[in-house]
Amino acid sequence: MTQRWVVDNDPSPEFPIYTRGNVGEVFPDPVAPFSWTIWGIPHAEPGWIEALERFGAVDADEFTAGVMESLGVFGGYAYLNVSITRIFGARVPGLSPEAIDATFFGAEAASAPPYVPGPDDESPVHAERSGKTLEWILTATEVDGLQETAEKIKAIRAERPDLRKLSDAELLERTRHLINTYWRGLWVDHIFVTHCSLVAPGILGAVAAELGDPALVTKFISGLGEVDSAKPASALWQLSRAVRGSAELTAAFDAGLPGLRERVAALGSAGDRFVAAFDRFTFDFGARGFNEYEMRSRTFETHPELAWAAIDRMRHAPDDADPAIARDRLARERELTIEQIAGKLADQPELQGQFLAAAQSAKTFLSSRERTKSNVITLVHEGRVAMRELGRRFVERGVFAEVEDFGLLTDDEWTELLADPASVAHLVPERKAQMAELGELEAPFIVAGEVPPVRTWRRRTSDVSPVEPGEVLQGVPGCPGTVTGRVRIVSDPADPRGLEAGEVLVTSITDSSWTPLFVAASGVVVDQGATVSHAVIVSRELGVPCVVSAADASRRLRDGQTVTVDGATGTVTVVD
């Protein structure tokens, strides 16, 4: 058993507590050497600290340059530093370490070691700086520059050269140039806005608790509109309606996914229009997919079957499952709820003002957070497609077994590979085997100072006790609403295993490649996640009752069981 992965680092002695919370949905599997060495180590680590400094909560000289502290990789799995996020919570007025734990880590925050204040955690200087940022957060109606940045990144996509005509060296140089030129700035924006987005839910949650109805907070932050991560699902919905409204297209889909594009293309004008619309979707949203930060991962462009499978599931949903209808309904409910609560707070004008400011801030920053993420992963995808072209060539030359093997070498090793393939090619099969071994393990949720030996980690296939009728799984509220339906456990968005309209989708983790399946489902239950999880934000736009951080739900529930999902209370009750 591999005990240390090629890009592992040691925990920070000064900031010793780390978690898989939040980062686990970004990197559910072991990180690949190429991704982590081209953007993780050189850009993600210093970029995280730069974002916190921009917020006013830290100074860069509090950390050790060139050392992984805010992030970490242990046993191949990415971790986020809890000690540092708690300092952020201690220094920002109105927040607390405990509130940050709950927001980032969900129901599993209770498993973290209790917060022990450090001598420098509280800082009047940083509180004053952060306070000025808070004033801006609670008054801003938009984040300047995000749209312009999005257009710049879209232009990079639109101007992509014919990668087949570039030399090996040019492909590698293109990837390095894109990442080294743009990635850190996009990442700093994302981490900064992510921390800004924590403020409003904290205030709204406190108001909801004060009113004796904690579940209200999910209504305050639903139906926000203009959420980038929900747009692929809406676009796929339109394609699914074209299939549902055409006998020819329906027959082509009824024949199964293999060879589907070819059958559709052979239909004549109707097929041509559909293929053109599908290709437009791929151009616009090709960067989205599973594990989007990882360059080896599948996306809608590299693996179009992800989108075909999603359309196939969505076409069975009735027209009234249109995500636009659900989004509009949730938006109306949100506005009505805010108006009602503001009325109840009329005799407390200061609290009422904070509440209304937080409601607006939630709309501004939760949507902006998804825009900043979209910018980052669109850039990552441009590196991905260039490296996949390199991977394809090395498969043809007999050096790699599959295209994705490009990710198993570090950035420096790629320089060696182009100079002399025999010098490092032998590392690829060794690392592939190691990565597969690590991928079978369940990384500890918390690492406190010392990484438990990898040989002691639980396997993902370990037995767990099934949930019986009458039992309740407690998770974290995602999207409000209650639904009762049959369980369908899905492990791969490209293979939804017969997910039928109206069933409850249960899985271990979700991202953008999953969200189109939300439309076909009546409810969603996810093992991991928290208040600001991408799956939660998207479910609130699609209007699908959702519970996250329902630990081991995908292993404890069984296909065909009937469950009631309450997205407001975060419970999943087994009916039969």
C-alpha positions in Angstrom: 0.0 0.0 0.0 1.3 3.4 -1.0 2.0 5.5 2.2 2.9 8.8 0.6 1.7 10.2 -2.7 4.1 12.0 -5.0 2.7 15.4 -4.2 2.0 14.9 -0.5 3.2 17.4 2.0 3.4 17.4 5.8 0.8 19.2 8.0 1.8 22.7 9.2 3.1 22.6 12.8 1.7 26.2 13.3 -1.7 25.5 11.7 -2.1 21.8 12.4 -5.8 21.1 11.8 -7.1 20.2 8.3 -10.3 18.9 6.8 -11.8 17.3 3.7 -14.8 19.4 4.3 -15.7 21.7 1.3 -12.5 20.7 -0.6 -13.8 17.1 -0.8 -16.5 18.1 -3.3 -13.8 19.8 -5.4 -11.3 17.0 -5.3 -13.3 13.8 -4.3 -10.5 11.6 -5.6 -6.7 11.6 -5.2 -5.1 14.7 -6.9 -3.1 14.0 -10.0 0.6 15.2 -10.1 0.3 17.4 -13.1 -2.7 19.5 -11.9 -1.2 19.9 -8.4 2.3 20.9 -9.6 1.1 23.3 -12.4 -1.5 25.2 -10.4 -1.9 23.7 -6.9 1.5 24.3 -5.3 2.7 27.4 -7.2 -0.7 29.3 -7.3 -3.4 27.8 -5.1 -1.5 28.0 -1.9 -0.2 31.6 -2.1 -3.5 32.7 -3.8 -5.5 31.5 -0.8 -3.5 33.6 1.5 -3.6 36.6 -0.9 -7.4 36.4 -0.9 -7.6 36.4 2.9 -5.2 39.3 3.0 -7.4 41.1 0.5 -10.4 40.6 2.8 -8.3 42.2 5.6 -8.2 39.2 7.9 -4.5 38.2 7.7 -1.1 39.5 6.7 0.9 37.4 4.2 4.0 37.5 6.5 2.0 35.4 9.1 2.6 32.4 6.8 5.7 30.7 5.5 6.4 31.5 1.9 6.8 28.4 -0.3 5.3 26.1 2.3 1.8 24.4 1.9 -0.2 25.7 4.9 -3.7 26.8 3.8 -4.0 23.7 1.7 -2.5 20.2 1.9 -2.3 16.8 0.3 -2.2 13.8 2.5 -2.3 10.3 1.2 -3.1 11.8 -2.2 -6.2 13.7 -1.0 -6.6 17.4 -0.9 -7.3 19.1 2.5 -8.3 22.6 3.6 -6.7 24.1 6.7 -9.2 24.5 9.5 -6.8 26.4 11.8 -6.5 29.2 9.3 -10.3 29.4 8.5 -10.9 29.6 12.2 -8.6 32.5 12.6 -10.6 34.2 9.8 -13.7 33.6 11.8 -12.1 34.9 15.0 -11.0 38.2 13.3 -14.0 39.1 11.2 -16.6 41.0 13.2 -19.9 39.1 13.4 -18.3 35.8 12.6 -16.8 33.1 14.8 -14.7 30.0 14.4 -17.7 27.8 15.2 -19.8 29.6 12.5 -17.1 29.1 9.9 -16.9 25.4 10.8 -20.6 24.9 10.3 -20.7 26.8 7.0 -17.7 25.1 5.5 -18.0 21.6 6.8 -21.7 20.9 7.3 -22.9 18.3 9.7 -19.4 16.8 10.1 -18.1 20.0 11.7 -18.9 18.4 15.1 -16.1 15.8 14.4 -13.4 18.5 14.4 -11.3 19.2 17.5 -12.9 22.1 19.4 -11.5 25.5 18.7 -8.7 26.6 21.1 -8.0 30.3 20.7 -4.4 31.2 19.8 -2.7 34.2 21.3 -2.8 36.1 18.0 -6.2 34.8 16.7 -8.1 37.9 17.7 -6.6 41.1 16.3 -8.1 44.6 16.5 -6.1 45.7 13.4 -7.5 42.9 11.3 -11.0 43.3 12.7 -10.9 46.9 11.6 -9.7 46.0 8.1 -12.3 43.2 7.8 -15.0 45.5 9.1 -14.5 47.8 6.1 -14.8 44.8 3.8 -18.0 43.8 5.6 -19.4 47.3 5.0 -18.8 46.8 1.3 -20.2 43.2 1.3 -23.5 44.4 2.9 -23.9 47.3 0.5 -22.6 46.0 -2.8 -25.1 45.0 -5.5 -22.4 43.6 -7.8 -18.8 42.6 -7.7 -16.9 44.9 -10.1 -14.9 43.3 -12.9 -16.4 39.8 -12.8 -18.3 40.1 -16.1 -15.3 41.6 -17.8 -13.1 38.7 -16.5 -15.6 36.2 -17.7 -15.6 37.8 -21.2 -11.8 37.6 -21.2 -11.8 33.9 -20.4 -14.5 33.2 -22.9 -12.4 35.0 -25.5 -9.5 32.6 -24.7 -11.9 29.7 -25.4 -13.2 31.3 -28.6 -9.6 31.9 -29.9 -8.4 28.4 -29.2 -6.1 27.4 -32.0 -6.3 24.1 -33.9 -4.5 22.0 -31.2 -3.7 19.3 -33.7 -1.4 21.6 -35.6 0.7 22.6 -32.6 3.9 20.8 -31.8 4.3 18.8 -28.5 6.4 21.7 -27.1 3.8 24.2 -28.2 1.0 22.3 -26.5 2.8 22.2 -23.2 3.9 25.8 -23.5 0.3 26.8 -24.2 -0.9 25.1 -21.0 1.8 26.6 -18.9 1.3 30.1 -20.3 -2.5 30.0 -19.7 -2.1 28.8 -16.1 0.9 30.9 -15.1 -0.7 34.1 -16.7 -4.2 33.9 -15.5 -4.9 31.2 -13.0 -3.8 32.8 -9.7 -5.8 36.0 -10.3 -8.9 34.0 -11.1 -8.4 31.9 -8.0 -7.8 34.9 -5.7 -11.1 36.3 -7.0 -12.9 33.0 -6.3 -11.5 32.5 -2.7 -12.1 36.2 -1.8 -15.7 36.1 -3.1 -16.2 32.7 -1.4 -15.3 34.2 2.0 -17.5 37.2 1.2 -20.4 34.8 0.5 -20.1 33.4 4.1 -21.2 36.7 5.7 -24.9 36.9 4.6 -25.8 33.3 5.4 -24.4 33.8 8.9 -26.5 36.9 9.5 -29.6 35.3 7.9 -29.1 32.2 10.0 -28.9 34.2 13.2 -32.1 36.0 12.3 -33.9 32.8 11.5 -32.7 31.3 14.8 -33.9 34.5 16.6 -37.3 33.9 15.1 -37.4 30.3 16.2 -37.3 28.8 12.7 -33.8 27.9 11.6 -35.1 26.4 8.4 -36.1 29.9 7.2 -32.5 30.5 6.1 -32.9 28.1 3.1 -35.7 30.2 1.8 -33.7 33.4 2.2 -31.0 32.1 -0.2 -33.0 30.2 -2.8 -34.1 31.4 -6.3 -31.2 33.9 -6.5 -31.0 33.8 -10.3 -28.0 34.1 -12.7 -26.1 31.2 -11.1 -23.5 29.9 -13.6 -23.4 26.4 -12.3 -27.1 26.0 -13.0 -27.0 27.2 -16.6 -25.8 23.9 -18.1 -28.9 22.2 -16.6 -31.2 24.8 -18.0 -29.5 24.5 -21.5 -29.8 20.7 -21.4 -33.4 21.1 -20.4 -34.1 23.0 -23.6 -32.5 20.2 -25.6 -34.5 17.6 -23.8 -37.7 19.5 -24.7 -36.7 19.3 -28.4 -36.4 15.5 -28.1 -39.7 15.2 -26.2 -41.4 17.2 -28.9 -40.1 15.3 -31.9 -41.1 11.7 -32.8 -37.9 11.3 -34.8 -35.6 12.4 -32.1 -37.5 10.4 -29.5 -37.0 7.3 -31.6 -33.3 8.0 -32.0 -32.9 8.3 -28.2 -35.1 5.2 -27.5 -32.5 3.2 -29.4 -29.9 3.8 -26.7 -26.9 6.0 -26.1 -24.3 4.1 -28.2 -24.2 5.6 -31.7 -26.8 8.3 -30.7 -25.1 11.3 -32.2 -24.8 9.5 -35.6 -28.4 8.5 -35.6 -29.5 12.0 -34.8 -27.3 13.5 -37.5 -28.8 11.1 -40.0 -32.3 12.4 -39.5 -32.0 15.3 -41.9 -32.9 18.9 -41.1 -34.3 18.1 -37.6 -31.2 16.2 -36.7 -28.9 18.9 -38.1 -30.6 21.5 -36.0 -30.3 19.4 -32.9 -26.7 18.5 -33.4 -25.9 22.2 -34.0 -27.7 23.1 -30.8 -25.8 20.3 -29.0 -22.5 21.6 -30.3 -23.4 25.1 -29.2 -24.0 23.7 -25.7 -20.6 22.0 -25.8 -18.9 25.2 -26.8 -20.6 27.2 -24.1 -20.4 24.6 -21.3 -17.7 22.2 -22.4 -15.5 23.0 -19.3 -18.2 21.7 -16.9 -18.1 18.2 -15.6 -17.0 15.9 -12.8 -14.1 17.0 -10.6 -13.7 20.2 -12.7 -10.4 21.4 -11.3 -8.6 18.2 -12.1 -7.2 18.3 -15.6 -7.6 14.5 -16.1 -11.3 14.7 -15.4 -14.2 14.2 -17.8 -16.2 17.2 -19.0 -19.0 17.8 -21.4 -16.5 18.6 -24.2 -14.1 15.7 -23.6 -16.8 13.2 -22.9 -20.0 14.3 -24.7 -21.8 11.2 -23.5 -22.2 13.0 -20.2 -24.5 15.5 -21.9 -26.3 12.9 -24.0 -27.0 10.8 -20.9 -28.3 13.9 -19.1 -30.6 14.7 -22.0 -31.8 11.1 -22.1 -32.9 11.3 -18.5 -34.3 14.8 -18.7 -36.5 14.0 -21.7 -38.7 11.8 -19.5 -39.5 14.6 -17.1 -42.9 16.4 -17.7 -42.9 20.0 -19.0 -43.8 21.3 -15.6 -40.4 20.2 -14.3 -38.9 23.1 -16.2 -36.1 24.5 -14.0 -37.2 28.0 -15.0 -40.6 27.4 -13.4 -39.0 26.2 -10.2 -36.5 29.1 -10.1 -39.3 31.7 -10.6 -41.4 30.0 -7.9 -38.5 30.0 -5.4 -37.7 33.6 -6.3 -41.2 34.7 -5.5 -41.2 32.7 -2.3 -37.9 34.2 -1.3 -39.1 37.8 -1.9 -42.4 37.1 0.0 -40.5 35.5 2.9 -38.1 38.4 3.1 -41.0 40.9 3.0 -42.8 39.1 5.8 -39.7 38.8 8.0 -38.8 42.4 7.5 -42.3 43.3 8.7 -41.9 41.2 11.8 -38.7 43.1 12.5 -40.2 46.6 12.1 -39.9 47.3 15.8 -36.2 46.5 15.6 -35.0 48.8 12.9 -31.3 48.1 13.3 -31.8 44.3 13.0 -34.2 44.8 10.2 -31.6 46.8 8.3 -29.0 44.1 8.8 -31.5 41.5 7.7 -32.4 43.3 4.5 -28.7 44.1 3.7 -27.8 40.4 4.2 -30.6 39.2 2.0 -29.3 41.4 -0.8 -25.7 40.4 -0.1 -26.6 36.7 -0.4 -28.0 37.3 -3.8 -24.9 39.2 -4.9 -22.2 37.0 -3.5 -23.6 33.5 -3.8 -24.2 34.1 -7.5 -20.8 35.9 -7.8 -19.1 32.9 -6.2 -20.3 30.6 -8.9 -19.2 33.1 -11.6 -15.7 33.2 -10.2 -15.6 29.4 -10.1 -16.8 29.2 -13.7 -13.9 31.5 -14.7 -11.4 29.3 -13.0 -12.6 26.0 -14.4 -13.0 27.5 -18.0 -9.3 28.4 -17.9 -8.4 25.0 -16.5 -10.3 23.3 -19.3 -8.2 25.1 -21.9 -5.2 23.5 -20.3 -7.0 20.2 -20.2 -7.8 20.0 -23.9 -4.2 20.9 -24.8 -2.8 18.2 -22.5 -5.3 15.7 -23.7 -4.0 16.3 -27.3 -0.5 15.6 -25.9 -1.9 12.5 -24.1 -3.5 11.3 -27.4 -0.2 11.5 -29.2 1.7 9.6 -26.5 -1.0 6.9 -26.7 -0.4 6.6 -30.5 3.3 6.4 -29.8 2.8 3.6 -27.3 4.2 5.6 -24.4 0.8 5.9 -22.6 -2.0 3.4 -22.2 -4.7 6.1 -22.2 -5.1 9.8 -22.8 -5.6 10.7 -19.2 -2.1 9.3 -18.3 -0.7 12.8 -19.1 -1.8 13.8 -15.6 0.3 11.3 -13.8 3.5 13.2 -14.4 4.5 16.4 -12.7 5.0 19.6 -14.6 8.8 19.3 -14.4 8.6 15.6 -15.5 6.8 16.7 -18.6 9.9 18.7 -19.6 11.9 15.5 -19.2 9.4 13.5 -21.1 9.5 15.7 -24.2 13.3 15.6 -24.2 13.5 11.8 -23.6 10.3 9.7 -23.2 12.2 6.8 -21.8 13.5 8.9 -18.9 10.1 9.1 -17.0 7.5 7.1 -18.9 8.0 4.2 -16.5 6.6 6.3 -13.7 3.1 6.4 -15.3 2.0 2.8 -14.8 3.5 2.8 -11.3 1.6 5.9 -10.3 -1.6 4.7 -11.9 -1.5 1.6 -9.7 -0.8 3.8 -6.7 -3.6 6.2 -7.5 -6.0 3.3 -7.9 -5.0 2.0 -4.4 -5.5 5.4 -2.8 -8.8 5.8 -4.6 -10.2 2.8 -2.8 -9.7 4.5 0.5 -11.8 6.9 2.5 -9.5 9.8 3.6 -10.0 10.9 7.2 -12.4 13.8 7.4 -10.1 15.6 9.9 -6.3 15.6 10.2 -5.1 17.1 13.4 -1.3 17.6 13.4 -0.4 14.1 12.2 -1.7 12.1 9.3 -2.9 8.7 10.3 -1.0 5.9 8.4 -2.6 5.3 5.1 -2.8 1.6 5.9 -5.2 2.3 8.7 -7.7 4.2 6.5 -11.2 2.7 6.0 -11.9 1.4 2.5 -14.8 3.0 0.7 -16.3 -0.5 0.3 -16.4 -1.1 4.0 -19.7 -2.4 5.4 -22.1 0.1 6.9 -25.4 -0.5 8.6 -28.4 -0.1 6.3 -31.1 2.3 7.1 -34.4 0.6 8.0 -38.0 1.9 7.8 -38.7 4.6 10.3 -35.0 5.7 10.7 -34.0 9.2 9.9 -30.7 10.4 8.4 -29.8 13.9 9.6 -28.0 16.1 7.2 -27.8 19.8 6.3 -30.6 21.6 4.7 -30.0 22.3 1.0 -33.0 23.4 -0.9 -36.4 23.8 0.9 -39.2 21.5 0.0 -40.5 18.1 0.9 -40.8 15.1 -1.4 -41.4 11.4 -1.1 -40.0 9.1 -3.7 -38.1 6.0 -4.5 -34.3 5.9 -4.0 -32.0 5.7 -7.0 -28.3 5.5 -6.0 -26.1 6.7 -8.8 -22.3 6.7 -8.7 -21.5 8.1 -12.2 -23.3 11.0 -13.9 -22.6 9.4 -17.3 -24.3 6.2 -16.2 -27.4 7.2 -14.3 -28.5 3.6 -14.0 -32.0 4.1 -15.1 -32.8 7.2 -13.0 -36.5 7.8 -13.7 -38.4 11.0 -13.4 -39.6 11.5 -9.9 -37.0 9.3 -8.2 -34.8 10.6 -5.4 -31.2 10.8 -6.6 -28.7 9.7 -3.9 -25.0 9.9 -4.4 -21.8 10.6 -2.6 -20.8 13.9 -4.1 -22.0 16.2 -6.9 -20.8 18.9 -9.1 -21.8 20.5 -12.4 -21.8 17.2 -14.3 -24.5 16.0 -11.9 -26.8 18.9 -11.7 -28.6 18.2 -15.0 -29.8 15.0 -13.3 -31.3 17.1 -10.6 -34.0 18.1 -13.0 -35.2 14.6 -13.6 -35.1 13.8 -9.9 -37.8 14.7 -7.4 -35.2 15.2 -4.7 -31.4 14.9 -4.1 -29.5 13.5 -1.2 -25.7 13.8 -1.1 -23.2 12.3 1.4 -21.0 15.5 1.5 -21.6 19.2 1.4 -22.4 22.3 3.4 -24.3 25.6 3.2 -22.1 27.0 0.4 -21.6 23.7 -1.5 -22.0 24.1 -5.2 -24.6 21.3 -5.3 -26.7 23.2 -2.7 -26.5 26.5 -4.6 -27.5 24.8 -7.8 -30.4 22.9 -6.2 -31.7 26.1 -4.9 -31.8 27.4 -8.5 -33.5 24.3 -9.9 -36.0 24.0 -7.1 -35.1 20.5 -6.1 -35.5 19.5 -2.4 -32.0 18.7 -1.4 -30.2 17.4 1.7 -26.4 17.4 1.9 -23.9 16.1 4.5 -26.1 13.1 4.9 -23.1 10.9 5.9 -23.0 7.5 4.1 -26.5 7.9 2.6 -25.3 6.5 -0.7 -24.1 3.4 1.1 -26.8 3.0 3.7 -29.8 3.6 1.5 -30.9 1.0 -1.1 -32.3 1.3 -4.5 -36.1 1.1 -4.5 -36.6 2.2 -0.9 -39.1 5.0 -0.4 -37.8 8.0 1.5 -39.1 11.4 2.4 -36.6 14.2 1.8 -37.1 17.4 3.7 -34.8 20.0 2.3 -35.7 22.6 5.0 -34.8 20.5 8.0 -32.1 18.4 6.4 -33.7 15.1 7.1 -34.1 11.9 5.1 -36.8 9.5 6.5 -37.1 6.0 5.3 -40.7 5.1 4.7 -40.4 1.6 3.5 
